[in-house]
């Protein structure tokens, strides 16, 4: 009998909350019952650094500096523009254009191909048939 008394004492020590384990679960009478999804949402991770990842990616994104054309390059570009003005509209042309970046200094160079619709010398804009407009000051080369 000493052995069985010793075993129950061991069970009492290893599981001290045995007296409350089998009690019914308490439900509040003042607050509505919360679903498992709502309870889990309370413990979801806290996003203290919202937008941090995007900021790091933006900082890592590279831009190019705007090229400054020398006098010879400006003269050649001007000749090509004059030639485009003399020719009839509807010619397929390739432009190398600098697009300034909205968020940081610098920008990117892109090749733009299109059919020439018109050149507005007063607004200094070239219009293509697909609706694109190119600022003449941003054009680096014309093919």
BELRAKA-V365842 format. One record per backbone hydrogen bond with DSSP energy under -0.5 kcal/mol. CO is the residue of the C=O (numbers start at 0). NH is the residue of the N-H. E is the energy in kcal/mol with one decimal. If there is no record, write none. Layout:
# BELRAKA-V365842
CO;NH;E + CO;NH;E
This chain:
# BELRAKA-V365842
0;4;-2.0 + 1;5;-1.9 + 2;6;-2.1 + 3;7;-1.8 + 4;8;-1.4 + 5;9;-1.8 + 6;10;-2.2 + 7;11;-2.2 + 8;12;-1.9 + 9;13;-2.5 + 10;14;-1.6 + 14;17;-1.1 + 16;19;-1.5 + 16;20;-1.2 + 17;21;-0.6 + 19;22;-1.2 + 34;38;-2.2 + 35;39;-2.5 + 36;40;-2.0 + 37;41;-1.0 + 38;41;-0.6 + 38;42;-0.6 + 39;42;-1.1 + 40;43;-1.1 + 44;46;-0.6 + 45;47;-1.5 + 46;49;-0.8 + 48;51;-2.4 + 50;54;-2.2 + 51;55;-2.3 + 52;56;-2.3 + 53;57;-2.4 + 54;58;-2.2 + 55;59;-1.9 + 56;60;-1.2 + 63;106;-1.8 + 66;68;-0.6 + 69;73;-2.3 + 70;74;-2.1 + 71;75;-2.4 + 72;76;-2.4 + 73;77;-2.4 + 74;78;-2.2 + 75;79;-2.1 + 76;80;-2.2 + 77;81;-2.5 + 78;82;-2.4 + 79;83;-2.1 + 80;84;-2.2 + 81;85;-1.8 + 82;86;-1.7 + 90;115;-2.8 + 92;113;-2.1 + 93;142;-3.2 + 94;96;-0.6 + 94;111;-3.1 + 95;139;-3.4 + 95;140;-1.3 + 96;98;-0.6 + 96;109;-2.6 + 97;99;-0.6 + 98;107;-2.1 + 105;100;-2.6 + 106;63;-3.7 + 107;98;-3.2 + 109;96;-3.0 + 109;111;-0.5 + 111;94;-3.1 + 113;92;-2.9 + 113;115;-0.6 + 114;128;-2.7 + 115;89;-2.6 + 117;119;-0.5 + 117;126;-3.1 + 118;120;-0.9 + 119;123;-1.3 + 119;124;-1.9 + 123;135;-2.3 + 124;119;-3.1 + 124;126;-0.5 + 125;133;-2.6 + 126;116;-2.7 + 126;117;-1.6 + 127;130;-1.8 + 131;127;-2.6 + 133;125;-2.7 + 134;137;-1.4 + 134;138;-0.5 + 135;138;-1.1 + 137;97;-2.9 + 140;95;-2.7
